[in-house]
Structures are given as structure tokens and as C-alpha cells.
């Protein structure tokens, strides 16, 4: 059962990774539920490297990233 869960989680991250490309603006929740905004720097096998607006680089699982919604 554990192997099935790990495999499914891996598939979810792989599918989510296809939604992003280098240069995209992204949003994710950082430590202590702090909202973080940044730009995709690199797409690796399991993680996406994001340069944040604060000047730091984070390795974030693809499934945890989302694209910011435009303000209407």
C-alpha cells in the first residue's frame, strides 16, 4: 500500500510539473503559512526551483505551486 501511495504522489508531481515553464510567475505557501511569490528558475525531476521576490531560491514540489490569478 505504501508503494502505491508513493507512486501516485510521484505521478501527481510529474503531471503538475508540465504546467510550468522557466520564467512563469508562481505562488506557493512558505514556512509558517507565509504566501510567497516568485519566478520559475529551473524545472528538475521532482522539484521546481523558484526565485522569490525576496531574493531567495526555494525548491518547491510542483504540486504545491500555482499560477497567480489575474486581478479583475
GILIN-V688854 format. One record per backbone hydrogen bond with DSSP energy under -0.5 kcal/mol. NH is the residue of the N-H (numbers start at 0). CO is the residue of the C=O. E is the energy in kcal/mol with one decimal. If there is no record, write none. Layout:
NH CO E
NH CO E
This chain:
4 0 -2.0
5 1 -2.5
6 2 -2.3
7 3 -2.4
8 4 -2.4
9 5 -2.0
10 6 -2.2
11 7 -2.3
12 8 -2.0
13 9 -2.2
14 10 -2.4
15 11 -2.1
16 12 -1.9
17 13 -0.8
17 14 -0.6
18 15 -1.6
19 16 -1.4
22 39 -2.1
23 20 -2.0
25 37 -2.7
26 65 -2.8
27 35 -2.3
29 27 -0.6
29 33 -3.9
32 29 -1.0
33 30 -1.2
35 27 -3.1
37 25 -2.0
38 50 -2.6
39 23 -2.5
40 48 -3.3
41 48 -1.4
43 41 -0.6
43 46 -2.5
47 59 -2.9
48 41 -2.7
49 57 -3.0
50 38 -2.6
51 49 -0.7
51 55 -3.3
52 36 -2.3
54 51 -1.6
57 49 -2.6
59 47 -2.5
59 57 -0.6
61 45 -0.8
63 60 -1.7
64 61 -1.3
65 26 -2.0
